[in-house]
Amino acid sequence: MRKEKRLFGKIIMTLMVVFFYLPILFMIVFSFNSSKSLTQFSGFSLQWYQRMLNNSSMMESLYTTIFVALIATIVSTVVGTISAIGLSKSKKIVHDLIMQINDFPIMNPEIVTAIGMMLFFITLRIERGFITMLLAHIAFCIPYVILSVMPKIRSLDPNLADAAMDLGCTPWQSLIKVIVPQIMPGIFSGALIAFTMSFDDFIISYFVTGGGIKNLSIMVYTMSKRVNPSINAISTLVVVLITIVLIIVNVIPIIREKRGKKEEFTMNKKTGLKMGIVALACLLIVSLTIFNSSNKQRKYEGQTLHIYNTGEYMGENIIPNFEKKTGAKVVMDLFESNEQMYIKVANGESYDILIPSDYMIERLKQEELLQKLDKSKISCMDLINDDIKDLSYDKKNDYSVPYFWGTVGIIYDKTKVDETDLKKEGYNIFKNQKYKGDIYLYDSERDSYMMALKALGYSMNTESKKELEDAYKWLSDCVKTMKPEIVTDEIIDNMAQGRKAFGLVYSGDAAYIMSENENMGFYMPGGGTNVWCDAMVIPSNAKNTELAYEFINYITDYDQAYDNSSFVGYTSPNIEVMDELSETDFKGINAYLPRSNNKNDEVFNYNAKTRKIMAEYWSKVKIEASNAK
């Protein structure tokens, strides 16, 4: 019976280890994948490591992460240890009060701490960036150090310091030579916890940073919105670096013991702390070496250009080439949605270039948050496709220069979907019971409402409450009867693997899916679709407008536009690039060339009232979808 219990325990332990480490192994394997897929291994390649090393933003985020974690660990360990020793000599009421205050940040939800720190820095008018991130990390690490050191202090003889001073020690010698060595295990474990918490933190860092300063967790989060296997490469690099640290800390002492050394190199002695410091120093040196090797050709002199763009929406060579050409430094912050971008800009955060969508440009223009462009400084407008000039959101392009454009349509698996159904039903195919449980809806009230309104024969810019309610009922009926999966950018890889019959998708994403899987097709119903355009604008509070104009002209010329469009997959506004890519990289892929001759196609116009109604209804639809499952 005991043997059976032991066997059962071993099986459970093995399964737990597999559960924890199999995803890491999966990530490492796919970091060497030759294709962009995150789920299907196509062959061995080091291309994602090469791209990682060439991506200065990724390497800077790794450097920032390690540097902040090391400084926060050292400072919080010193402050936390001194505070714990001081508390041990305090009155009980003071000790208990401080410990309650110390426990509060640990028990408090991290999002609350993050928002509190953000508001604190805003109130004091402290510009958010590296310093604010470092201060925040030190602040939330100190309680963990105090909590780790206090038990060791309580275990000491309270008369130990007095005895040392009676024997001739000064108070400082008593602290350093007597007290600290006795509590070293607590100090070391507190330092390890502080380093881990700082290295791993996302939420607090996300709210307190600014000025283009990003740690690794923020970088990975923004990159994960779209398919980018470089995430696997940089995560594998972190695993390797941590493994090196563990080897230094654990293996070297064992080797030295086997050589007959009398010193005891265990984690509860001074040497353990020294070895840990050496390991962390090695980690910093390795990261600096990688960082410097990837930037040795760059010149960070002169001015700085601040760009606010959505994640994974720019070719990997665009910024490095611009920096080499101009000698300027480009700092690019990333946003998840137009609404997130709007909040920062409306609150006065300064950028030199924004790249929002059409409807948001209209809103920013209405609220006088954009400056009118000086046409004499823009030399690229003659290169741009006439189909995306003078659109309703910005007549005469007084405020914007197109960046990418496209449409929204249905990506479908030709082996599963009857094309006759698509032509006959259009968007109403999303309610065809033949495909129940085999469809994707896109998690966007704008695009989902466009689909429902067009399916009903309405304008996507309707202001009619009845028509908006009819569209809600259409979507509600769809999620209740069809059991769709509501997704965002994960639809890209999933449809490339043919996991569903069809789904709603942006044309640029459809182009990538079709290039990965020849069985995929793209269809735009005759009832109309959303012709969208993301464009570059200059905020009214921009600090470097001259460099902003330089970048706008630079990224729209042939070479950079070609690099940008071929990498991202969305349609270039440069007419020459669009025509060439449609015959080369995207030949035979109809999704790359947006439709421009259908009278039912529309540009989405900004209307605060209808947008609020759509958002409220879409929230209800998602709740109904969850309940339907």
Residue pairs with C-beta under 8 A, 6 or more apart in sequence:
24 239
27 232
27 235
27 236
28 232
28 236
28 239
29 41
30 38
30 41
30 229
30 232
31 48
31 49
31 229
31 232
31 233
31 235
31 236
32 44
32 45
32 46
32 48
33 41
33 42
33 43
33 45
33 48
33 229
33 232
34 42
34 43
34 44
34 45
34 47
35 42
35 43
35 516
36 227
36 228
36 229
36 512
36 516
37 227
37 229
37 493
37 496
37 497
37 516
38 227
38 229
38 232
38 493
39 493
39 497
40 497
48 229
48 230
48 232
48 233
49 233
49 237
51 230
51 233
51 316
52 58
52 59
52 230
52 233
52 234
52 237
53 59
53 290
53 293
53 294
54 294
54 316
54 320
55 230
55 294
55 316
56 294
56 295
56 298
56 319
56 320
57 214
57 219
57 319
57 332
58 219
58 230
58 234
59 290
59 291
59 294
59 295
60 214
60 291
61 214
61 215
61 216
61 218
61 219
62 216
62 234
62 237
62 238
62 287
62 290
62 291
63 287
63 288
63 291
64 130
64 133
64 213
64 214
64 215
64 216
65 199
65 215
65 216
65 217
66 199
66 283
66 284
66 287
67 284
67 287
68 130
68 133
68 134
68 137
68 198
68 215
69 137
69 195
69 198
69 199
70 195
70 280
70 284
71 134
71 138
72 134
72 137
72 138
72 141
72 194
72 195
72 198
73 141
73 191
73 194
73 195
73 198
73 280
75 138
76 137
76 138
76 141
76 142
76 144
76 145
76 194
77 145
77 187
77 190
77 191
77 194
79 138
79 142
79 145
80 141
80 142
80 143
80 144
80 145
80 146
80 148
80 149
80 190
80 194
81 145
81 149
81 180
81 183
81 187
81 190
83 98
83 142
83 146
84 145
84 146
84 149
84 150
84 153
85 149
85 153
85 175
85 179
87 94
87 95
87 98
87 99
87 146
87 150
88 95
88 150
88 153
88 154
90 98
99 150
102 143
102 146
102 147
103 143
103 147
105 113
105 139
105 140
105 143
106 143
106 144
106 147
110 203
110 204
111 203
113 140
113 204
114 203
114 204
114 206
114 207
114 208
115 207
117 132
117 136
117 139
117 204
117 207
117 208
118 128
118 207
118 208
121 128
121 132
121 208
126 132
127 210
127 211
128 208
128 209
128 210
128 211
129 209
129 210
129 211
129 212
129 213
130 209
130 211
130 213
132 208
132 209
132 210
133 205
133 208
133 209
133 213
133 215
136 204
136 205
136 208
137 198
137 201
137 204
137 205
140 197
140 201
140 204
141 193
141 194
141 197
141 198
142 194
144 190
144 193
144 194
144 197
145 187
145 190
145 191
145 193
145 194
146 190
147 190
148 186
148 187
148 189
148 190
148 193
149 183
149 186
149 187
149 190
150 186
151 186
152 182
152 183
152 185
152 186
152 187
153 183
153 186
156 179
156 182
156 183
157 163
160 178
160 179
160 182
161 171
161 174
161 175
161 178
161 179
164 173
164 174
164 177
164 178
165 171
165 174
169 177
169 178
180 187
181 270
184 268
184 269
184 270
184 272
184 273
185 267
185 268
187 273
188 267
188 268
188 272
188 273
188 276
191 273
191 276
192 276
195 280
199 216
200 217
201 215
201 217
202 215
202 217
202 218
202 221
205 215
205 217
205 218
206 217
206 218
206 221
209 215
209 218
210 333
210 349
211 306
211 331
211 333
212 306
212 331
212 332
212 333
214 222
214 333
216 234
216 238
219 234
220 231
220 234
220 235
222 311
222 312
222 334
222 336
223 230
223 231
223 311
223 312
224 231
225 310
225 311
225 312
225 336
225 488
225 489
226 311
226 312
226 313
226 489
226 492
227 489
227 492
227 493
227 512
228 312
237 290
241 283
241 286
241 287
244 279
244 282
244 283
244 286
245 279
245 280
245 282
245 283
248 275
248 278
248 279
248 282
249 267
249 272
249 275
249 276
249 279
252 265
252 275
253 265
253 266
253 271
253 272
253 275
256 263
256 265
257 264
257 265
263 271
264 271
265 271
265 272
265 275
266 272
297 324
298 320
298 323
298 324
299 323
299 324
299 327
300 323
300 329
301 327
302 326
302 327
302 328
302 329
303 328
303 329
303 544
303 547
304 328
304 329
304 330
304 331
304 544
305 328
305 329
305 330
305 331
305 352
305 353
305 544
305 547
305 548
305 551
306 331
306 332
306 333
306 350
306 351
306 352
306 353
306 543
306 544
307 330
307 331
307 332
307 333
307 351
307 352
307 353
307 354
307 355
307 551
308 332
308 333
308 334
308 335
308 341
308 344
308 345
308 351
308 353
308 354
308 355
309 332
309 333
309 334
309 335
309 354
309 355
310 334
310 335
310 336
310 337
310 341
310 355
310 534
311 334
311 335
311 336
312 568
313 355
313 404
313 534
313 568
314 332
314 564
314 567
314 568
315 560
315 563
315 564
315 565
315 566
315 567
315 568
316 567
317 563
317 567
318 555
318 560
318 563
318 564
319 330
319 332
321 560
322 328
322 330
322 551
322 554
322 555
323 329
323 330
325 554
326 547
326 550
328 547
330 551
333 351
335 341
335 344
338 356
338 357
338 359
338 360
339 360
341 354
341 356
341 360
342 356
342 360
342 363
342 364
345 351
345 354
345 364
345 369
345 539
346 367
346 369
348 541
350 539
350 541
350 542
350 543
351 539
351 542
352 538
352 539
352 542
352 543
352 544
352 545
352 547
352 548
352 551
353 536
353 537
353 538
353 542
353 548
353 551
353 552
354 364
354 536
354 537
354 538
354 539
355 403
355 534
355 535
355 536
355 537
356 364
356 534
356 535
356 537
357 532
357 533
357 534
357 604
358 391
358 393
358 394
358 532
358 533
358 534
358 535
358 603
358 604
359 393
359 446
359 604
359 605
359 606
360 606
361 370
361 393
361 394
361 399
361 400
361 535
361 537
362 393
362 394
362 605
362 606
363 606
363 608
364 370
364 537
364 539
365 393
365 394
365 399
366 606
368 540
369 539
369 540
370 399
370 537
370 538
370 539
370 540
371 399
371 538
371 539
371 540
371 542
371 545
372 398
372 399
373 397
373 398
373 399
373 400
373 401
373 538
374 549
375 381
377 546
377 549
378 401
378 549
378 552
378 553
379 553
380 401
380 552
380 553
380 556
380 557
381 389
381 397
381 401
383 556
383 557
383 558
383 561
383 573
383 574
383 575
383 576
384 401
384 402
384 556
384 573
384 574
384 575
385 402
385 405
385 573
385 574
385 575
385 578
386 575
387 405
387 594
387 596
388 402
388 405
388 533
388 573
389 397
389 402
390 396
390 397
391 533
391 603
392 603
392 605
393 400
393 533
393 603
393 605
393 606
394 400
394 535
399 537
400 535
400 536
400 537
401 535
401 536
401 537
401 552
401 556
401 573
402 533
402 534
402 535
402 536
402 573
403 533
403 534
403 535
403 536
403 555
403 573
404 508
404 533
404 534
404 565
404 568
404 570
404 571
404 572
404 573
405 531
405 532
405 533
405 534
405 570
405 571
405 573
405 594
406 506
406 507
406 508
406 531
406 532
406 570
406 571
406 594
407 506
407 507
407 524
407 529
407 530
407 531
407 532
407 594
407 595
407 601
408 447
408 450
408 451
408 504
408 505
408 506
408 507
408 524
408 529
408 530
408 532
409 504
409 505
409 507
409 510
409 522
409 523
409 524
409 525
409 529
409 591
410 422
410 427
410 429
410 502
410 503
410 504
410 505
410 522
410 523
410 524
410 525
411 491
411 495
411 502
411 503
411 504
411 505
411 509
411 510
411 513
411 514
411 520
411 521
411 522
411 591
412 422
412 501
412 502
412 520
412 521
412 522
412 523
413 495
413 498
413 500
413 501
413 502
413 519
413 520
413 521
414 519
414 520
414 521
415 498
415 519
416 435
416 438
416 498
416 501
416 502
417 429
417 435
417 501
417 502
417 521
419 521
419 523
421 429
421 432
421 434
422 429
422 523
422 525
423 523
425 432
426 454
426 455
426 525
426 526
426 527
427 451
427 452
427 454
427 455
427 525
427 527
428 455
429 435
429 502
430 439
430 441
430 451
430 455
430 478
430 482
430 484
430 504
431 474
431 477
431 478
431 481
431 482
433 481
433 482
435 482
435 501
435 502
436 481
436 482
436 483
437 482
437 483
437 484
438 500
438 501
438 502
439 482
439 484
439 485
439 500
439 501
439 502
439 503
440 484
440 485
440 486
440 487
440 491
440 494
440 495
440 500
440 502
440 503
440 504
440 505
441 448
441 478
441 479
441 484
441 485
441 486
441 487
441 503
441 504
441 625
442 448
442 486
442 487
442 488
442 491
442 503
442 504
442 505
443 486
443 487
443 488
443 622
444 488
445 611
445 614
445 615
445 617
445 618
446 530
446 604
446 611
446 614
447 504
447 530
448 475
448 504
448 618
448 621
449 460
449 468
449 471
449 475
449 614
449 617
449 618
450 460
450 529
450 530
450 604
451 504
452 471
452 472
452 474
452 475
452 478
453 459
453 460
453 462
453 467
453 471
454 460
454 525
454 527
454 528
454 529
454 600
455 474
455 527
456 467
456 470
456 471
456 474
457 527
458 464
458 467
458 470
458 471
459 602
460 528
460 530
460 602
460 604
461 602
461 604
461 605
461 607
461 610
462 468
462 610
463 607
463 609
463 610
465 613
468 610
468 613
468 614
468 617
469 617
471 617
472 617
472 620
472 621
475 617
475 618
475 621
476 620
476 621
476 624
478 484
479 486
479 621
479 622
479 624
479 625
479 628
480 624
480 628
483 628
483 629
484 625
485 500
486 622
486 625
487 494
487 503
489 509
491 503
491 505
491 509
492 505
492 509
492 512
492 513
494 500
495 503
495 505
495 513
495 517
495 520
496 512
496 513
496 516
496 517
496 520
497 517
498 517
498 519
498 520
505 513
505 522
506 532
506 570
507 522
507 570
507 571
507 591
507 592
507 594
508 568
508 569
508 570
508 571
508 591
508 592
509 569
510 520
510 522
510 591
511 522
511 569
511 570
511 586
511 589
511 591
511 592
512 569
513 520
514 520
514 521
514 522
514 589
514 591
515 569
515 585
515 586
515 589
522 589
522 590
522 591
524 595
524 598
526 598
526 600
527 600
528 598
528 600
528 601
528 602
529 595
529 598
529 600
529 601
529 602
530 601
530 602
530 603
530 604
531 594
531 595
531 596
531 601
531 602
531 603
532 603
532 604
533 573
533 603
536 552
536 555
538 545
538 548
538 549
542 548
554 560
555 561
555 564
556 573
556 574
557 574
558 574
558 576
558 577
561 572
561 573
561 574
561 577
562 572
562 574
562 577
562 580
562 581
564 572
565 571
565 572
565 574
565 577
565 578
565 581
566 581
566 585
569 592
571 578
571 592
571 593
571 594
572 578
572 581
578 593
581 592
582 589
582 592
582 593
586 592
595 601
